[in-house]
Amino acid sequence: MPAARLRSKRINNEDFFFVKSSIFTKNENDLSNQRMTSHKNLVYIFLFLLFLFLPAISPAQDSSQVPGSADTLRILDSAHGAVYSLHNNYLKPKTIIIPATFLVYGGLKPVVNAIPELDDKIMSNVQTYHATFHTNAADYLMWVPSAAVYTLDAFNVKTSHTFKQHLVLDVGSIFVTGALGFGMRKVTENIKAFKGKDTQFPSGHTANAFRGAEILHQELKHSHPFLSYSGYVVATGVGLLRIYNKQHYLSEVIAGAGLGILSTKLTYWIFDKVKR
């Protein structure tokens, strides 16, 4: 009898061990699957933002500014190698319709239920799968597109304006973006739909990143058209990081992108008017 009881006890212990191992393995597999799902969501959101912003920077919006067009006069600055255009229609309706749509999308958050619902769904997923994620990379990456313009100046790469003109356009666009962004935040701060948890409308980091990306695009679109779009990839990454840092909702990022692009176009338009 004692031997039978001992064997029974050993079998029970083995059963317990196998059950425990099975549960541990299942939990480990579930955690692995959650991580894979999380990484896939990160890639999907990045691609979604990239393809969302891509139409706003497509060559079609600059069709009135291509070399040789009837309403554009291109002048070569022999001292710098810069090519700049007069009579550019930076605020022509078809050039601003998409970035303006980004702003309208964010502004409709109080009246279109689908917008805050999507915001909350994405934020909930981020908080669930990336609860501890945090990085300050966006604080630096948002300056990369505009800084790239000065790198081009340092290597004498042909751009649409000179170094001094770049300084004026850069500082001017910072002022315009900041002023409009501040106004938007003051207008929306007392509207319940825009009062997110520790977030503000629109995303300032995203606006600044797309401001610089638009400058880089305007400066290279004639001489290096493919390279001119590189700043938007960086800017899209900044917007994604703001979401994954739990500091902004998707609608705030989209509105920030629209603000940055439109502010820069407005700055170029003012610059052209004053230069004439």
C-alpha positions in Angstrom: 0.0 0.0 0.0 2.7 2.6 0.9 4.4 1.9 -2.4 1.1 2.4 -4.3 0.4 5.6 -2.5 3.9 6.8 -3.2 3.5 6.1 -7.0 0.1 7.8 -6.9 1.6 10.9 -5.2 4.5 10.9 -7.8 2.0 10.8 -10.6 0.0 13.6 -9.1 3.1 15.7 -8.8 4.1 14.9 -12.3 0.5 15.9 -13.5 0.8 19.2 -11.5 4.2 19.8 -13.1 2.9 19.2 -16.6 -0.2 21.4 -16.0 2.0 24.2 -14.6 4.4 23.9 -17.5 1.5 24.0 -19.9 0.1 27.2 -18.4 3.5 28.8 -18.4 4.1 27.9 -22.0 0.6 29.2 -22.9 1.2 32.5 -21.1 4.6 32.9 -22.8 3.1 32.2 -26.2 0.3 34.7 -25.5 2.9 37.3 -24.5 4.9 36.6 -27.7 1.7 36.9 -29.8 0.9 40.2 -28.1 4.3 41.6 -28.9 4.1 40.5 -32.5 0.7 42.1 -32.8 2.0 45.3 -31.2 4.9 45.5 -33.6 2.6 44.9 -36.5 0.3 47.7 -35.3 3.3 50.0 -35.1 4.2 49.3 -38.7 0.6 49.6 -39.8 0.1 53.0 -38.2 3.4 54.3 -39.7 2.4 53.2 -43.2 -1.1 54.6 -42.7 0.3 58.0 -41.7 2.8 57.9 -44.5 0.2 57.1 -47.2 -2.2 59.6 -45.6 0.4 62.4 -45.9 1.8 61.3 -49.3 -0.9 63.0 -51.4 -0.2 66.3 -49.7 3.4 66.2 -51.1 2.7 64.7 -54.5 4.1 66.5 -57.6 0.5 67.3 -58.6 0.2 70.0 -56.0 3.2 71.8 -57.5 2.1 71.6 -61.1 2.0 75.3 -61.4 5.6 75.6 -60.3 7.4 73.1 -62.6 10.3 74.3 -64.7 9.1 76.0 -67.8 5.5 76.6 -66.8 3.9 79.7 -68.1 3.4 81.4 -64.7 6.8 80.7 -63.3 10.0 82.6 -63.9 13.1 80.7 -62.7 16.2 82.7 -62.0 19.7 81.3 -61.3 21.7 82.9 -58.5 25.2 82.6 -59.9 26.9 83.4 -56.6 25.2 80.5 -54.8 23.9 78.2 -57.5 20.4 78.6 -56.1 17.3 78.5 -58.3 14.4 80.5 -57.1 11.0 81.2 -58.7 8.9 84.3 -59.0 5.1 84.3 -59.3 4.9 80.9 -57.5 1.3 80.2 -56.5 2.0 78.6 -53.1 -1.6 79.2 -51.9 -3.3 78.0 -55.1 -6.4 76.0 -54.1 -5.2 72.7 -55.4 -1.9 73.0 -53.5 -3.5 73.6 -50.1 -6.6 71.4 -50.3 -5.1 68.3 -48.8 -3.2 69.9 -45.9 -6.3 72.0 -45.3 -8.3 68.8 -45.1 -6.0 67.5 -42.4 -6.9 70.6 -40.3 -10.6 70.2 -41.0 -10.4 66.6 -40.0 -9.0 67.5 -36.6 -11.4 70.4 -36.2 -14.4 68.1 -36.8 -13.6 66.0 -33.8 -16.5 67.5 -31.7 -19.1 66.8 -34.3 -18.0 63.6 -36.0 -18.2 60.7 -33.5 -16.0 58.4 -35.6 -13.0 60.7 -35.1 -12.7 60.5 -31.3 -13.7 56.8 -31.5 -10.7 56.1 -33.7 -8.5 58.2 -31.5 -9.6 56.3 -28.4 -9.2 52.9 -30.0 -5.6 53.7 -31.1 -4.7 55.2 -27.8 -6.1 52.2 -25.9 -4.1 49.8 -28.0 -0.9 51.8 -27.4 -1.5 51.9 -23.7 -2.2 48.2 -23.6 0.8 47.0 -25.6 3.3 49.8 -25.1 2.5 50.9 -21.6 6.1 51.5 -20.7 7.3 52.9 -24.0 8.8 56.3 -23.9 11.4 58.1 -25.9 12.6 61.7 -26.4 13.7 61.1 -30.0 10.9 63.2 -31.4 12.3 66.3 -29.6 15.3 66.0 -31.9 13.9 64.4 -35.0 11.4 67.2 -35.5 14.4 69.5 -36.4 16.0 67.1 -38.8 14.2 68.2 -42.0 14.9 71.9 -41.6 18.4 71.2 -40.5 19.0 69.2 -43.6 18.5 72.4 -45.7 21.5 73.9 -44.0 23.5 70.8 -44.6 22.7 71.2 -48.3 24.0 74.7 -48.1 27.2 73.6 -46.5 27.9 71.1 -49.4 26.8 73.7 -52.0 23.9 71.6 -53.2 21.6 73.5 -55.6 18.4 74.6 -53.9 15.7 77.1 -54.7 17.0 79.8 -52.4 20.2 81.1 -50.9 21.5 80.4 -47.3 20.4 83.8 -46.1 17.0 83.3 -47.7 16.8 79.9 -45.9 17.3 81.6 -42.6 14.5 84.1 -43.3 12.1 81.3 -44.5 13.0 79.0 -41.6 12.6 81.6 -38.9 9.5 83.0 -40.6 7.8 79.6 -40.8 8.6 78.9 -37.2 6.9 82.1 -36.2 3.8 81.5 -38.4 3.5 77.9 -37.3 3.9 78.8 -33.6 1.4 81.7 -33.8 -1.3 79.7 -35.6 -0.7 76.7 -33.4 -1.0 78.9 -30.3 -4.2 80.4 -31.6 -5.7 76.9 -32.3 -4.8 75.7 -28.8 -6.4 78.8 -27.2 -9.6 78.3 -29.2 -9.9 74.6 -28.5 -8.7 74.5 -24.8 -12.3 75.0 -23.5 -14.0 72.5 -25.9 -14.6 69.2 -24.2 -13.9 67.1 -27.3 -10.3 68.5 -27.5 -9.5 67.9 -23.8 -7.6 64.7 -24.1 -5.6 63.2 -21.2 -2.3 65.1 -21.1 -2.7 66.0 -24.8 -3.2 69.3 -26.7 -4.6 70.1 -30.1 -2.8 70.2 -32.5 0.5 68.3 -32.1 3.3 70.9 -32.0 6.1 68.5 -32.6 4.4 67.1 -35.7 3.6 70.6 -36.9 7.3 71.6 -36.6 8.5 68.4 -38.3 6.2 68.9 -41.3 7.1 72.6 -41.4 10.7 71.6 -41.9 9.7 68.9 -44.3 7.8 71.3 -46.5 10.8 73.7 -46.6 13.1 70.8 -47.7 10.5 69.9 -50.4 10.2 73.4 -51.7 14.0 73.8 -51.9 14.7 70.5 -53.7 11.6 69.8 -55.8 13.2 71.2 -59.0 16.8 70.0 -58.6 16.3 66.8 -56.6 12.6 65.9 -56.7 12.9 62.4 -55.1 15.2 63.6 -52.3 12.7 66.4 -51.6 10.2 64.0 -50.1 12.7 62.5 -47.6 11.7 65.0 -44.9 8.2 63.8 -44.9 9.3 60.3 -43.9 11.1 61.7 -40.9 8.1 64.0 -40.1 5.7 61.0 -40.2 8.0 59.1 -37.8 7.8 62.1 -35.4 3.9 62.0 -35.6 4.0 58.2 -34.9 6.3 58.7 -31.9 4.0 61.3 -30.4 1.2 58.7 -30.5 3.3 55.9 -29.1 4.5 58.2 -26.3 0.8 58.6 -25.4 1.2 62.4 -25.8 -1.1 62.9 -28.8 -4.2 61.4 -30.4 -4.2 60.6 -34.2 -6.4 63.6 -35.0 -4.0 65.9 -33.2 -1.1 64.5 -35.2 -3.0 64.8 -38.5 -4.0 68.4 -37.7 -0.4 69.2 -36.8 0.8 67.9 -40.1 -1.7 70.1 -41.9 -0.7 73.1 -39.8 3.0 72.7 -40.6 2.6 72.3 -44.3 0.1 75.2 -44.7 2.2 77.5 -42.4 5.3 77.0 -44.6 3.4 77.6 -47.8 2.0 80.8 -46.3 5.6 81.8 -45.3 6.9 81.2 -48.9 3.9 83.2 -50.3 4.6 86.2 -48.0 8.4 85.9 -48.8 7.7 86.1 -52.5 5.3 89.1 -52.0 7.9 91.0 -50.0 10.8 90.1 -52.3 9.0 91.5 -55.3 
